[in-house]
Amino acid sequence: MNRASYDSSCALIVVDVQNDFARPEGALYVSGGEDIVAVINEEIREALEAGALVVYTQEWHPPETPHFQAQGGLWPAHCVQGTWGSEL
């Protein structure tokens, strides 16, 4: 795998690497998610050491929302704000 190189003019953007997606017990687990976390953590370490900006995004939902199955939507409850599943 080709690795990125970082310096202080770069930004690494880490998108939605949350328990509900990256852990096998997560509500919307992505197969292999736990394997990529180590790679992402290494990229974060390298970026920070080089002085790059690291930006994290998180998907958050209120406990009740129209797109959760319990309220008639398609998705199981996931990344509910303040829960284990929403944590990075």
C-alpha positions in Angstrom: 0.0 0.0 0.0 1.3 3.5 -0.8 1.5 5.6 2.2 0.7 9.3 2.3 3.4 11.8 3.2 2.4 14.7 5.5 3.7 18.1 6.3 2.4 21.2 8.0 0.5 22.2 4.9 -1.6 19.0 4.9 -4.8 17.9 6.6 -5.9 14.3 7.2 -9.7 14.0 7.4 -10.9 11.0 9.3 -14.6 10.3 8.5 -17.0 8.5 10.7 -14.6 5.9 12.2 -17.0 5.1 15.0 -17.8 2.0 17.0 -21.1 1.4 15.3 -19.3 1.1 12.0 -15.8 -0.2 12.9 -16.5 -2.8 15.7 -18.1 -6.2 15.2 -20.7 -5.5 17.9 -21.7 -2.2 16.2 -25.1 -1.5 14.9 -23.9 -1.0 11.3 -20.6 -2.9 11.3 -18.6 -2.8 8.1 -16.8 -6.1 7.6 -13.1 -5.6 8.3 -13.7 -2.3 10.1 -11.6 -3.3 13.1 -8.7 -4.1 10.8 -8.5 -0.7 9.2 -8.5 1.1 12.6 -4.9 0.3 13.2 -4.0 1.6 9.8 -5.9 4.8 10.4 -4.3 5.3 13.8 -0.9 5.0 12.2 -1.8 7.6 9.6 -3.0 9.9 12.3 0.2 9.4 14.2 2.3 10.2 11.1 0.2 13.2 10.3 0.5 14.7 13.8 4.2 14.1 13.9 4.6 16.0 10.6 2.6 18.9 11.9 -0.4 18.2 9.7 -3.9 19.1 10.9 -6.1 16.1 11.7 -9.9 16.6 11.4 -12.4 14.1 12.6 -16.1 13.9 11.6 -18.7 12.0 13.5 -22.2 10.8 12.4 -24.6 11.6 15.2 -28.3 11.1 15.5 -30.9 11.8 18.2 -32.5 8.7 19.8 -35.6 9.1 17.6 -35.3 10.0 14.0 -37.5 9.2 11.0 -34.7 7.2 9.3 -34.4 4.6 12.1 -36.5 1.5 11.7 -38.3 2.1 15.0 -39.8 5.3 13.5 -40.5 3.8 10.1 -37.1 4.3 8.4 -34.7 1.9 6.8 -31.8 1.9 9.3 -31.3 0.4 12.7 -30.5 2.9 15.4 -26.8 3.8 15.1 -24.4 6.5 16.2 -26.9 7.9 18.7 -25.3 10.9 20.3 -23.8 10.1 23.7 -23.7 6.3 23.2 -20.8 3.9 22.8 -21.7 3.4 19.2 -21.2 7.1 18.4 -17.7 7.2 19.9 -14.6 7.4 17.8 
